[in-house]
Amino acid sequence: MLINKLTDNYEYFILFQILAIFISCIMILISFFLGERSSNLDKQTPFESGVISYGNSKIKIHIKFYLIAILFIIFDIESLYLYLWSLSIKKIELAGFIEGILFILTILVTLFYLFKTNILNWKFKNI
């Protein structure tokens, strides 16, 4: 009964948001005033695993790597949705089941399109 009162009233949510923002601001202010600040030449030099870096630190990475990363993120998120859908399959009944099947078909059509356009084959596709 208490849970229903908490979920039906928006005042508790607004109060929670205000408190979260207030506590975050207080923590930032405390760290600003209590934190130590120092500025010297050693702090401005790049440092990587105990070795002082040399040369140009800007490495050019080909766009194909970014494309693979974006595709991985998209399909990874879709798999998360499918996992949550499979957990709630008993509650969503037939309409939710049909929507899930349509979602799976959309994923498959997208994957077949990617294979058809050779987007994952770097030898034949020049991006």
ZAKETOR-68748 format. One record per residue: residue in one letter; chain; x negated, y, z of N, C-alpha, C in turn. Coordinates in pm, 1 decimal, decimal comma. Example, Ala and Ser with C-alpha at 12.3 -4.5 7.8 and 13.67 -1.06 7.14 Angstrom:
! ZAKETOR-68748
<code->A&unit->A&n_X->-1319,0&n_Y->-569,0&n_Z->780,0&ca_X->-1230,0&ca_Y->-450,0&ca_Z->780,0&c_X->-1320,0&c_Y->-330,0&c_Z->780,0>
<code->S&unit->A&n_X->-1285,0&n_Y->-225,0&n_Z->708,0&ca_X->-1367,0&ca_Y->-106,0&ca_Z->714,0&c_X->-1290,0&c_Y->3,0&c_Z->787,0>
END
This chain:
! ZAKETOR-68748
<code->M&unit->A&n_X->-82,8&n_Y->-118,1&n_Z->0,0&ca_X->0,0&ca_Y->0,0&ca_Z->0,0&c_X->-87,7&c_Y->125,1&c_Z->0,0>
<code->L&unit->A&n_X->-197,1&n_Y->123,9&n_Z->75,6&ca_X->-287,6&ca_Y->239,0&ca_Z->78,9&c_X->-355,2&c_Y->258,6&c_Z->-56,7>
<code->I&unit->A&n_X->-386,3&n_Y->146,3&n_Z->-123,9&ca_X->-449,2&ca_Y->155,6&ca_Z->-255,3&c_X->-354,8&c_Y->224,6&c_Z->-354,0>
<code->N&unit->A&n_X->-226,5&n_Y->193,5&n_Z->-348,9&ca_X->-131,3&ca_Y->256,4&ca_Z->-440,1&c_X->-121,4&c_Y->406,0&c_Z->-413,7>
<code->K&unit->A&n_X->-126,4&n_Y->446,8&n_Z->-287,8&ca_X->-121,3&ca_Y->589,3&ca_Z->-256,5&c_X->-245,8&c_Y->661,0&c_Z->-309,5>
<code->L&unit->A&n_X->-362,1&n_Y->593,2&n_Z->-302,5&ca_X->-485,5&ca_Y->655,1&ca_Z->-349,0&c_X->-490,1&c_Y->664,5&c_Z->-501,0>
<code->T&unit->A&n_X->-435,2&n_Y->564,5&n_Z->-569,6&ca_X->-442,3&ca_Y->566,6&ca_Z->-715,2&c_X->-333,5&c_Y->652,7&c_Z->-778,2>
<code->D&unit->A&n_X->-224,8&n_Y->677,1&n_Z->-709,1&ca_X->-117,2&ca_Y->758,0&ca_Z->-765,6&c_X->-139,5&c_Y->907,1&c_Z->-747,8>
<code->N&unit->A&n_X->-219,9&n_Y->947,6&n_Z->-651,7&ca_X->-242,0&ca_Y->1089,3&ca_Z->-626,1&c_X->-371,3&c_Y->1134,9&c_Z->-693,2>
<code->Y&unit->A&n_X->-360,5&n_Y->1241,8&n_Z->-771,0&ca_X->-478,1&ca_Y->1296,3&ca_Z->-837,6&c_X->-560,5&c_Y->1384,9&c_Z->-744,7>
<code->E&unit->A&n_X->-504,1&n_Y->1421,5&n_Z->-632,1&ca_X->-577,5&ca_Y->1507,1&ca_Z->-539,4&c_X->-702,6&c_Y->1437,8&c_Z->-487,4>
<code->Y&unit->A&n_X->-692,3&n_Y->1307,0&n_Z->-464,5&ca_X->-808,1&ca_Y->1233,1&ca_Z->-414,7&c_X->-919,1&c_Y->1228,8&c_Z->-519,9>
<code->F&unit->A&n_X->-880,9&n_Y->1213,5&n_Z->-645,3&ca_X->-980,7&ca_Y->1211,2&ca_Z->-752,6&c_X->-1050,5&c_Y->1346,8&c_Z->-765,0>
<code->I&unit->A&n_X->-972,0&n_Y->1453,3&n_Z->-759,5&ca_X->-1028,9&ca_Y->1588,3&ca_Z->-767,7&c_X->-1119,4&c_Y->1615,0&c_Z->-647,5>
<code->L&unit->A&n_X->-1076,0&n_Y->1573,1&n_Z->-529,5&ca_X->-1157,9&ca_Y->1588,5&ca_Z->-409,1&c_X->-1288,2&c_Y->1510,3&c_Z->-421,7>
<code->F&unit->A&n_X->-1280,7&n_Y->1390,1&n_Z->-476,7&ca_X->-1400,5&ca_Y->1309,4&ca_Z->-498,1&c_X->-1497,4&c_Y->1378,8&c_Z->-593,8>
<code->Q&unit->A&n_X->-1445,3&n_Y->1435,3&n_Z->-702,8&ca_X->-1530,3&ca_Y->1504,5&ca_Z->-799,0&c_X->-1597,2&c_Y->1627,0&c_Z->-736,7>
<code->I&unit->A&n_X->-1521,6&n_Y->1701,9&n_Z->-659,7&ca_X->-1577,4&ca_Y->1820,9&ca_Z->-594,4&c_X->-1686,6&c_Y->1781,3&c_Z->-496,4>
<code->L&unit->A&n_X->-1662,0&n_Y->1678,1&n_Z->-417,1&ca_X->-1763,1&ca_Y->1631,8&ca_Z->-320,9&c_X->-1887,5&c_Y->1578,5&c_Z->-392,4>
<code->A&unit->A&n_X->-1869,9&n_Y->1507,4&n_Z->-502,8&ca_X->-1984,5&ca_Y->1453,6&ca_Z->-575,6&c_X->-2070,2&c_Y->1566,4&c_Z->-632,6>
<code->I&unit->A&n_X->-2007,0&n_Y->1668,5&n_Z->-687,8&ca_X->-2081,3&ca_Y->1782,2&ca_Z->-741,5&c_X->-2150,9&c_Y->1858,8&c_Z->-629,3>
<code->F&unit->A&n_X->-2081,4&n_Y->1876,5&n_Z->-518,4&ca_X->-2138,8&ca_Y->1948,8&ca_Z->-404,8&c_X->-2260,1&c_Y->1874,9&c_Z->-348,3>
<code->I&unit->A&n_X->-2248,5&n_Y->1744,8&n_Z->-328,9&ca_X->-2359,3&ca_Y->1666,9&ca_Z->-273,3&c_X->-2477,6&c_Y->1666,2&c_Z->-370,6>
<code->S&unit->A&n_X->-2451,1&n_Y->1658,2&n_Z->-500,9&ca_X->-2559,3&ca_Y->1661,6&ca_Z->-599,7&c_X->-2632,4&c_Y->1795,0&c_Z->-596,8>
<code->C&unit->A&n_X->-2556,7&n_Y->1904,6&n_Z->-588,2&ca_X->-2619,9&ca_Y->2036,6&ca_Z->-582,4&c_X->-2702,4&c_Y->2053,2&c_Z->-455,3>
<code->I&unit->A&n_X->-2651,2&n_Y->2004,9&n_Z->-343,4&ca_X->-2725,3&ca_Y->2013,0&ca_Z->-216,7&c_X->-2855,5&c_Y->1934,5&c_Z->-226,4>
<code->M&unit->A&n_X->-2852,3&n_Y->1815,8&n_Z->-286,3&ca_X->-2973,9&ca_Y->1735,0&ca_Z->-299,5&c_X->-3076,7&c_Y->1803,2&c_Z->-388,8>
<code->I&unit->A&n_X->-3031,8&n_Y->1864,9&n_Z->-496,7&ca_X->-3124,5&ca_Y->1935,9&ca_Z->-585,4&c_X->-3185,6&c_Y->2055,5&c_Z->-514,4>
<code->L&unit->A&n_X->-3104,9&n_Y->2129,6&n_Z->-440,2&ca_X->-3156,8&ca_Y->2245,5&ca_Z->-367,4&c_X->-3256,2&c_Y->2204,0&c_Z->-259,2>
<code->I&unit->A&n_X->-3226,6&n_Y->2097,8&n_Z->-187,5&ca_X->-3318,2&ca_Y->2049,9&ca_Z->-83,1&c_X->-3451,4&c_Y->2008,6&c_Z->-145,3>
<code->S&unit->A&n_X->-3447,5&n_Y->1936,1&n_Z->-256,7&ca_X->-3573,1&ca_Y->1894,7&ca_Z->-319,3&c_X->-3648,6&c_Y->2014,2&c_Z->-376,1>
<code->F&unit->A&n_X->-3576,7&n_Y->2118,2&n_Z->-419,7&ca_X->-3643,2&ca_Y->2237,1&ca_Z->-471,3&c_X->-3718,4&c_Y->2310,4&c_Z->-360,2>
<code->F&unit->A&n_X->-3656,6&n_Y->2320,9&n_Z->-243,2&ca_X->-3719,7&ca_Y->2394,6&ca_Z->-133,7&c_X->-3824,5&c_Y->2312,1&c_Z->-59,2>
<code->L&unit->A&n_X->-3803,8&n_Y->2182,5&n_Z->-47,3&ca_X->-3898,2&ca_Y->2099,8&ca_Z->27,7&c_X->-4008,0&c_Y->2039,0&c_Z->-59,4>
<code->G&unit->A&n_X->-3990,4&n_Y->2040,1&n_Z->-189,7&ca_X->-4088,7&ca_Y->1978,1&ca_Z->-279,3&c_X->-4214,2&c_Y->2061,1&c_Z->-292,4>
<code->E&unit->A&n_X->-4323,3&n_Y->1990,4&n_Z->-314,1&ca_X->-4452,0&ca_Y->2057,3&ca_Z->-329,8&c_X->-4472,7&c_Y->2093,5&c_Z->-475,9>
<code->R&unit->A&n_X->-4519,7&n_Y->2214,4&n_Z->-498,9&ca_X->-4546,3&ca_Y->2259,5&ca_Z->-634,6&c_X->-4695,3&c_Y->2290,6&c_Z->-648,5>
<code->S&unit->A&n_X->-4752,7&n_Y->2232,8&n_Z->-751,0&ca_X->-4892,1&ca_Y->2263,4&ca_Z->-779,0&c_X->-4910,0&c_Y->2264,9&c_Z->-930,3>
<code->S&unit->A&n_X->-4995,7&n_Y->2353,1&n_Z->-974,8&ca_X->-5021,9&ca_Y->2363,0&ca_Z->-1118,4&c_X->-5172,4&c_Y->2374,4&c_Z->-1138,1>
<code->N&unit->A&n_X->-5227,5&n_Y->2278,1&n_Z->-1207,1&ca_X->-5369,0&ca_Y->2282,2&ca_Z->-1240,2&c_X->-5390,8&c_Y->2218,9&c_Z->-1376,2>
<code->L&unit->A&n_X->-5511,6&n_Y->2217,8&n_Z->-1422,5&ca_X->-5542,1&ca_Y->2169,3&ca_Z->-1556,2&c_X->-5516,0&c_Y->2019,5&c_Z->-1569,6>
<code->D&unit->A&n_X->-5538,9&n_Y->1944,1&n_Z->-1463,0&ca_X->-5517,5&ca_Y->1799,9&ca_Z->-1469,7&c_X->-5370,4&c_Y->1764,7&c_Z->-1488,3>
<code->K&unit->A&n_X->-5281,8&n_Y->1846,1&n_Z->-1439,9&ca_X->-5139,9&ca_Y->1818,9&ca_Z->-1451,6&c_X->-5089,1&c_Y->1839,5&c_Z->-1594,2>
<code->Q&unit->A&n_X->-5158,8&n_Y->1919,4&n_Z->-1672,5&ca_X->-5115,3&ca_Y->1949,5&ca_Z->-1808,2&c_X->-5169,2&c_Y->1851,2&c_Z->-1912,7>
<code->T&unit->A&n_X->-5264,7&n_Y->1765,1&n_Z->-1876,5&ca_X->-5322,3&ca_Y->1671,0&ca_Z->-1972,7&c_X->-5238,7&c_Y->1543,4&c_Z->-1977,8>
<code->P&unit->A&n_X->-5221,3&n_Y->1485,6&n_Z->-2098,3&ca_X->-5147,5&ca_Y->1359,8&ca_Z->-2109,1&c_X->-5228,7&c_Y->1245,2&c_Z->-2050,0>
<code->F&unit->A&n_X->-5159,7&n_Y->1150,2&n_Z->-1989,2&ca_X->-5224,9&ca_Y->1040,8&ca_Z->-1917,8&c_X->-5150,2&c_Y->912,3&c_Z->-1949,8>
<code->E&unit->A&n_X->-5220,7&n_Y->812,2&n_Z->-1998,3&ca_X->-5156,2&ca_Y->688,0&ca_Z->-2035,8&c_X->-5234,4&c_Y->570,3&c_Z->-1980,0>
<code->S&unit->A&n_X->-5184,5&n_Y->506,2&n_Z->-1879,8&ca_X->-5241,7&ca_Y->383,8&ca_Z->-1822,6&c_X->-5387,9&c_Y->399,9&c_Z->-1783,6>
<code->G&unit->A&n_X->-5424,8&n_Y->511,5&n_Z->-1728,6&ca_X->-5559,8&ca_Y->532,0&ca_Z->-1680,1&c_X->-5658,6&c_Y->574,9&c_Z->-1786,1>
<code->V&unit->A&n_X->-5613,3&n_Y->588,9&n_Z->-1910,2&ca_X->-5701,8&ca_Y->627,5&ca_Z->-2018,9&c_X->-5657,5&c_Y->763,8&c_Z->-2070,5>
<code->I&unit->A&n_X->-5751,3&n_Y->854,1&n_Z->-2082,8&ca_X->-5719,3&ca_Y->985,7&ca_Z->-2137,0&c_X->-5694,4&c_Y->970,6&c_Z->-2286,6>
<code->S&unit->A&n_X->-5582,3&n_Y->1021,7&n_Z->-2331,7&ca_X->-5546,3&ca_Y->1004,7&ca_Z->-2472,6&c_X->-5628,7&c_Y->1098,1&c_Z->-2560,1>
<code->Y&unit->A&n_X->-5642,4&n_Y->1060,6&n_Z->-2685,9&ca_X->-5716,4&ca_Y->1140,9&ca_Z->-2781,1&c_X->-5641,5&c_Y->1137,8&c_Z->-2914,0>
<code->G&unit->A&n_X->-5667,9&n_Y->1232,6&n_Z->-2997,5&ca_X->-5605,0&ca_Y->1237,9&ca_Z->-3128,8&c_X->-5464,0&c_Y->1293,6&c_Z->-3121,0>
<code->N&unit->A&n_X->-5389,0&n_Y->1274,8&n_Z->-3228,0&ca_X->-5252,5&ca_Y->1323,9&ca_Z->-3238,0&c_X->-5158,0&c_Y->1228,9&c_Z->-3164,9>
<code->S&unit->A&n_X->-5078,9&n_Y->1281,7&n_Z->-3075,2&ca_X->-4987,9&ca_Y->1197,5&ca_Z->-2998,3&c_X->-4853,6&c_Y->1180,6&c_Z->-3066,7>
<code->K&unit->A&n_X->-4832,5&n_Y->1248,0&n_Z->-3178,7&ca_X->-4707,1&ca_Y->1236,5&ca_Z->-3252,2&c_X->-4721,1&c_Y->1127,4&c_Z->-3357,7>
<code->I&unit->A&n_X->-4659,1&n_Y->1014,4&n_Z->-3331,2&ca_X->-4665,6&ca_Y->900,8&ca_Z->-3421,6&c_X->-4540,6&c_Y->901,2&c_Z->-3508,3>
<code->K&unit->A&n_X->-4558,9&n_Y->888,9&n_Z->-3637,4&ca_X->-4445,1&ca_Y->882,2&ca_Z->-3728,5&c_X->-4395,6&c_Y->738,9&c_Z->-3735,6>
<code->I&unit->A&n_X->-4269,4&n_Y->720,5&n_Z->-3701,2&ca_X->-4207,9&ca_Y->588,8&ca_Z->-3706,6&c_X->-4109,7&c_Y->588,8&c_Z->-3822,9>
<code->H&unit->A&n_X->-4112,9&n_Y->483,9&n_Z->-3902,6&ca_X->-4027,5&ca_Y->477,4&ca_Z->-4020,5&c_X->-3880,4&c_Y->469,4&c_Z->-3979,5>
<code->I&unit->A&n_X->-3795,1&n_Y->520,7&n_Z->-4065,3&ca_X->-3652,4&ca_Y->528,2&ca_Z->-4037,9&c_X->-3588,5&c_Y->389,9&c_Z->-4025,7>
<code->K&unit->A&n_X->-3649,6&n_Y->288,9&n_Z->-4083,3&ca_X->-3594,6&ca_Y->153,7&ca_Z->-4077,4&c_X->-3588,0&c_Y->102,5&c_Z->-3933,5>
<code->F&unit->A&n_X->-3683,3&n_Y->140,0&n_Z->-3852,0&ca_X->-3681,5&ca_Y->97,6&ca_Z->-3712,4&c_X->-3564,7&c_Y->160,8&c_Z->-3638,2>
<code->Y&unit->A&n_X->-3536,0&n_Y->287,0&n_Z->-3668,8&ca_X->-3421,9&ca_Y->352,9&ca_Z->-3606,6&c_X->-3291,0&c_Y->289,2&c_Z->-3652,2>
<code->L&unit->A&n_X->-3284,2&n_Y->251,1&n_Z->-3778,4&ca_X->-3164,6&ca_Y->186,6&ca_Z->-3830,7&c_X->-3138,1&c_Y->54,2&c_Z->-3760,0>
<code->I&unit->A&n_X->-3241,1&n_Y->-23,9&n_Z->-3740,8&ca_X->-3225,7&ca_Y->-151,3&ca_Z->-3669,8&c_X->-3182,6&c_Y->-126,0&c_Z->-3525,5>
<code->A&unit->A&n_X->-3238,5&n_Y->-23,4&n_Z->-3462,5&ca_X->-3201,2&ca_Y->7,6&ca_Z->-3324,8&c_X->-3054,9&c_Y->49,9&c_Z->-3315,2>
<code->I&unit->A&n_X->-3008,0&n_Y->130,6&n_Z->-3408,9&ca_X->-2868,4&ca_Y->174,4&ca_Z->-3407,3&c_X->-2775,8&c_Y->55,7&c_Z->-3430,6>
<code->L&unit->A&n_X->-2809,6&n_Y->-31,2&n_Z->-3525,5&ca_X->-2727,2&ca_Y->-149,6&ca_Z->-3549,7&c_X->-2723,5&c_Y->-239,9&c_Z->-3427,0>
<code->F&unit->A&n_X->-2837,2&n_Y->-254,8&n_Z->-3360,7&ca_X->-2840,3&ca_Y->-336,9&ca_Z->-3239,6&c_X->-2749,0&c_Y->-278,2&c_Z->-3131,9>
<code->I&unit->A&n_X->-2753,5&n_Y->-147,6&n_Z->-3113,1&ca_X->-2670,1&ca_Y->-84,0&ca_Z->-3010,7&c_X->-2522,7&c_Y->-100,7&c_Z->-3044,2>
<code->I&unit->A&n_X->-2487,8&n_Y->-82,1&n_Z->-3170,8&ca_X->-2347,3&ca_Y->-94,9&ca_Z->-3210,3&c_X->-2296,7&c_Y->-236,2&c_Z->-3183,3>
<code->F&unit->A&n_X->-2368,6&n_Y->-337,5&n_Z->-3227,1&ca_X->-2322,2&ca_Y->-474,1&ca_Z->-3208,0&c_X->-2333,8&c_Y->-518,3&c_Z->-3062,4>
<code->D&unit->A&n_X->-2425,1&n_Y->-461,0&n_Z->-2987,9&ca_X->-2435,1&ca_Y->-492,5&ca_Z->-2846,4&c_X->-2313,4&c_Y->-439,4&c_Z->-2770,9>
<code->I&unit->A&n_X->-2270,2&n_Y->-319,9&n_Z->-2802,2&ca_X->-2152,1&ca_Y->-262,6&ca_Z->-2737,5&c_X->-2027,4&c_Y->-339,9&c_Z->-2776,9>
<code->E&unit->A&n_X->-2019,6&n_Y->-380,9&n_Z->-2902,4&ca_X->-1904,9&ca_Y->-460,0&ca_Z->-2944,9&c_X->-1899,7&c_Y->-594,2&c_Z->-2872,1>
<code->S&unit->A&n_X->-2014,3&n_Y->-653,6&n_Z->-2846,0&ca_X->-2014,3&ca_Y->-779,3&ca_Z->-2771,3&c_X->-1969,5&c_Y->-757,8&c_Z->-2627,2>
<code->L&unit->A&n_X->-1998,7&n_Y->-641,8&n_Z->-2572,0&ca_X->-1949,6&ca_Y->-610,2&ca_Z->-2437,6&c_X->-1797,4&c_Y->-601,5&c_Z->-2436,5>
<code->Y&unit->A&n_X->-1739,3&n_Y->-537,9&n_Z->-2538,4&ca_X->-1593,4&ca_Y->-531,0&ca_Z->-2548,2&c_X->-1533,3&c_Y->-670,7&c_Z->-2562,1>
<code->L&unit->A&n_X->-1597,1&n_Y->-755,4&n_Z->-2639,4&ca_X->-1545,8&ca_Y->-891,1&ca_Z->-2655,3&c_X->-1552,9&c_Y->-970,3&c_Z->-2525,8>
<code->Y&unit->A&n_X->-1656,5&n_Y->-947,9&n_Z->-2447,2&ca_X->-1666,6&ca_Y->-1016,3&ca_Z->-2318,3&c_X->-1553,8&c_Y->-972,3&c_Z->-2224,9>
<code->L&unit->A&n_X->-1528,7&n_Y->-842,5&n_Z->-2218,5&ca_X->-1419,9&ca_Y->-793,8&ca_Z->-2134,3&c_X->-1284,9&c_Y->-840,7&c_Z->-2185,9>
<code->W&unit->A&n_X->-1270,1&n_Y->-848,6&n_Z->-2316,2&ca_X->-1145,9&ca_Y->-898,3&ca_Z->-2374,7&c_X->-1124,4&c_Y->-1043,8&c_Z->-2336,6>
<code->S&unit->A&n_X->-1230,2&n_Y->-1124,2&n_Z->-2337,5&ca_X->-1216,2&ca_Y->-1265,7&ca_Z->-2302,8&c_X->-1181,8&c_Y->-1285,5&c_Z->-2155,5>
<code->L&unit->A&n_X->-1224,9&n_Y->-1192,9&n_Z->-2069,8&ca_X->-1190,2&ca_Y->-1205,4&ca_Z->-1928,6&c_X->-1043,9&c_Y->-1173,8&c_Z->-1901,0>
<code->S&unit->A&n_X->-985,4&n_Y->-1086,7&n_Z->-1981,7&ca_X->-847,6&ca_Y->-1045,5&ca_Z->-1956,9&c_X->-749,6&c_Y->-1109,0&c_Z->-2054,1>
<code->I&unit->A&n_X->-784,5&n_Y->-1220,7&n_Z->-2113,9&ca_X->-702,1&ca_Y->-1281,0&ca_Z->-2217,6&c_X->-568,5&c_Y->-1330,7&c_Z->-2163,3>
<code->K&unit->A&n_X->-561,9&n_Y->-1373,1&n_Z->-2037,8&ca_X->-435,6&ca_Y->-1422,3&ca_Z->-1981,7&c_X->-337,4&c_Y->-1309,1&c_Z->-1955,1>
<code->K&unit->A&n_X->-387,4&n_Y->-1190,9&n_Z->-1923,4&ca_X->-299,5&ca_Y->-1079,5&ca_Z->-1888,9&c_X->-249,9&c_Y->-1002,3&c_Z->-2010,8>
<code->I&unit->A&n_X->-324,6&n_Y->-1003,4&n_Z->-2120,4&ca_X->-287,9&ca_Y->-920,0&ca_Z->-2234,6&c_X->-188,2&c_Y->-986,6&c_Z->-2328,1>
<code->E&unit->A&n_X->-166,1&n_Y->-1114,8&n_Z->-2311,1&ca_X->-67,3&ca_Y->-1191,7&ca_Z->-2385,1&c_X->-94,1&c_Y->-1190,3&c_Z->-2535,5>
<code->L&unit->A&n_X->10,0&n_Y->-1207,7&n_Z->-2616,9&ca_X->-6,6&ca_Y->-1227,3&ca_Z->-2760,4&c_X->-50,7&c_Y->-1099,8&c_Z->-2832,8>
<code->A&unit->A&n_X->4,1&n_Y->-985,4&n_Z->-2796,1&ca_X->-32,0&ca_Y->-860,2&ca_Z->-2863,9&c_X->-180,2&c_Y->-828,5&c_Z->-2844,4>
<code->G&unit->A&n_X->-231,2&n_Y->-845,5&n_Z->-2723,1&ca_X->-372,7&ca_Y->-822,7&ca_Z->-2698,2&c_X->-460,8&c_Y->-924,5&c_Z->-2768,1>
<code->F&unit->A&n_X->-410,8&n_Y->-1048,6&n_Z->-2779,6&ca_X->-486,3&ca_Y->-1151,3&ca_Z->-2849,6&c_X->-500,2&c_Y->-1116,1&c_Z->-2997,5>
<code->I&unit->A&n_X->-392,8&n_Y->-1068,8&n_Z->-3058,5&ca_X->-397,0&ca_Y->-1031,3&ca_Z->-3200,1&c_X->-489,6&c_Y->-911,1&c_Z->-3220,0>
<code->E&unit->A&n_X->-485,4&n_Y->-814,3&n_Z->-3129,9&ca_X->-576,0&ca_Y->-699,5&ca_Z->-3140,5&c_X->-721,4&c_Y->-742,5&c_Z->-3127,8>
<code->G&unit->A&n_X->-748,4&n_Y->-837,6&n_Z->-3039,9&ca_X->-884,8&ca_Y->-888,7&ca_Z->-3025,8&c_X->-931,9&c_Y->-960,7&c_Z->-3151,4>
<code->I&unit->A&n_X->-842,9&n_Y->-1037,8&n_Z->-3213,4&ca_X->-878,2&ca_Y->-1106,2&ca_Z->-3337,5&c_X->-905,9&c_Y->-1004,3&c_Z->-3447,9>
<code->L&unit->A&n_X->-826,6&n_Y->-897,4&n_Z->-3454,7&ca_X->-851,6&ca_Y->-792,1&ca_Z->-3552,8&c_X->-985,7&c_Y->-723,3&c_Z->-3527,4>
<code->F&unit->A&n_X->-1019,7&n_Y->-706,7&n_Z->-3400,6&ca_X->-1149,1&ca_Y->-647,2&ca_Z->-3365,5&c_X->-1263,6&c_Y->-737,6&c_Z->-3411,1>
<code->I&unit->A&n_X->-1250,2&n_Y->-867,4&n_Z->-3390,0&ca_X->-1352,1&ca_Y->-962,6&ca_Z->-3433,4&c_X->-1364,3&c_Y->-961,4&c_Z->-3585,2>
<code->L&unit->A&n_X->-1250,7&n_Y->-955,1&n_Z->-3655,4&ca_X->-1255,2&ca_Y->-948,9&ca_Z->-3801,4&c_X->-1323,9&c_Y->-821,9&c_Z->-3849,9>
<code->T&unit->A&n_X->-1300,8&n_Y->-711,1&n_Z->-3780,2&ca_X->-1368,7&ca_Y->-586,2&ca_Z->-3815,9&c_X->-1519,7&c_Y->-600,1&c_Z->-3799,8>
<code->I&unit->A&n_X->-1562,3&n_Y->-663,3&n_Z->-3692,9&ca_X->-1705,6&ca_Y->-685,9&ca_Z->-3671,8&c_X->-1762,8&c_Y->-774,1&c_Z->-3782,7>
<code->L&unit->A&n_X->-1690,7&n_Y->-878,8&n_Z->-3818,6&ca_X->-1739,9&ca_Y->-968,8&ca_Z->-3923,1&c_X->-1746,1&c_Y->-900,0&c_Z->-4058,5>
<code->V&unit->A&n_X->-1645,0&n_Y->-820,2&n_Z->-4092,5&ca_X->-1646,9&ca_Y->-747,9&ca_Z->-4219,6&c_X->-1765,0&c_Y->-651,0&c_Z->-4222,9>
<code->T&unit->A&n_X->-1790,5&n_Y->-582,5&n_Z->-4110,9&ca_X->-1904,1&ca_Y->-490,8&ca_Z->-4103,5&c_X->-2035,7&c_Y->-565,4&c_Z->-4120,7>
<code->L&unit->A&n_X->-2048,6&n_Y->-679,5&n_Z->-4056,9&ca_X->-2171,4&ca_Y->-757,8&ca_Z->-4068,0&c_X->-2191,8&c_Y->-810,0&c_Z->-4210,1>
<code->F&unit->A&n_X->-2085,2&n_Y->-857,6&n_Z->-4273,5&ca_X->-2095,9&ca_Y->-903,4&ca_Z->-4412,2&c_X->-2131,7&c_Y->-787,8&c_Z->-4505,0>
<code->Y&unit->A&n_X->-2077,6&n_Y->-669,6&n_Z->-4479,2&ca_X->-2112,2&ca_Y->-552,5&ca_Z->-4559,8&c_X->-2261,2&c_Y->-518,4&c_Z->-4546,2>
<code->L&unit->A&n_X->-2313,4&n_Y->-527,7&n_Z->-4423,2&ca_X->-2455,2&ca_Y->-499,3&ca_Z->-4401,8&c_X->-2543,4&c_Y->-599,3&c_Z->-4474,5>
<code->F&unit->A&n_X->-2503,0&n_Y->-726,7&n_Z->-4474,7&ca_X->-2581,0&ca_Y->-827,1&ca_Z->-4547,5&c_X->-2568,8&c_Y->-807,4&c_Z->-4698,2>
<code->K&unit->A&n_X->-2451,2&n_Y->-770,7&n_Z->-4745,3&ca_X->-2428,8&ca_Y->-751,6&ca_Z->-4889,4&c_X->-2510,3&c_Y->-635,3&c_Z->-4943,4>
<code->T&unit->A&n_X->-2523,5&n_Y->-528,5&n_Z->-4866,0&ca_X->-2599,6&ca_Y->-412,0&ca_Z->-4911,8&c_X->-2749,2&c_Y->-425,8&c_Z->-4883,9>
<code->N&unit->A&n_X->-2791,1&n_Y->-538,6&n_Z->-4831,2&ca_X->-2932,6&ca_Y->-566,0&ca_Z->-4800,0&c_X->-2991,8&c_Y->-460,2&c_Z->-4707,8>
<code->I&unit->A&n_X->-2915,0&n_Y->-410,7&n_Z->-4616,4&ca_X->-2963,8&ca_Y->-306,3&ca_Z->-4526,3&c_X->-3067,1&c_Y->-362,4&c_Z->-4428,3>
<code->L&unit->A&n_X->-3060,2&n_Y->-491,7&n_Z->-4401,9&ca_X->-3154,3&ca_Y->-552,5&ca_Z->-4307,9&c_X->-3275,4&c_Y->-613,9&c_Z->-4377,8>
<code->N&unit->A&n_X->-3273,9&n_Y->-617,1&n_Z->-4509,4&ca_X->-3384,9&ca_Y->-674,6&ca_Z->-4585,6&c_X->-3475,5&c_Y->-561,6&c_Z->-4632,7>
<code->W&unit->A&n_X->-3590,5&n_Y->-547,0&n_Z->-4572,1&ca_X->-3678,1&ca_Y->-435,3&ca_Z->-4600,3&c_X->-3755,8&c_Y->-451,5&c_Z->-4729,6>
<code->K&unit->A&n_X->-3764,8&n_Y->-570,3&n_Z->-4782,1&ca_X->-3843,1&ca_Y->-593,4&ca_Z->-4902,8&c_X->-3774,0&c_Y->-535,8&c_Z->-5027,0>
<code->F&unit->A&n_X->-3641,7&n_Y->-545,0&n_Z->-5031,3&ca_X->-3569,5&ca_Y->-507,0&ca_Z->-5151,8&c_X->-3502,0&c_Y->-370,5&c_Z->-5141,2>
<code->K&unit->A&n_X->-3479,2&n_Y->-323,3&n_Z->-5020,6&ca_X->-3410,5&ca_Y->-195,3&ca_Z->-5000,0&c_X->-3512,6&c_Y->-90,4&c_Z->-4963,2>
<code->N&unit->A&n_X->-3516,3&n_Y->17,1&n_Z->-5034,4&ca_X->-3610,4&ca_Y->124,0&ca_Z->-5004,5&c_X->-3532,8&c_Y->243,3&c_Z->-4950,7>
<code->I&unit->A&n_X->-3544,6&n_Y->266,6&n_Z->-4822,6&ca_X->-3469,0&ca_Y->373,7&ca_Z->-4757,1&c_X->-3553,1&c_Y->498,0&c_Z->-4753,7>
END
